[in-house]
Amino acid sequence: MANNIDYAASLELLNGLPATVVDTYKSLVSKGWRFWIVNSNRGYCNYHRKEITIPTWAKNRGSVYYTWYFCHEMAHALSPIGTNH
């Protein structure tokens, strides 16, 4: 995956997100989760590596959609393993 990471966009990961979303992000990071913006068709939540990816196109689509997409991927991380969502 390292080849797909958009490091410049990842530095601006939290720009434009509501405070409640940032709080949830910080909670997950404190538990070892990492977040990346990637050049990919879709985002992904990997429980075993504690990694969440958000596609560059979702970040560039606008703040409302980006916030939804970000929350969607975090919801996977917050759901128990095995729930398939």
Secondary structure, 3 states (H helix, E strand, C coil): CHHHECHHHHHCCCCCCCHHHHHHHHHHHHCCCEEEEECCCCCEEECCCCEEEEEHHHHHCCHHHHHHHHHHHHHHHHCCCCCCC
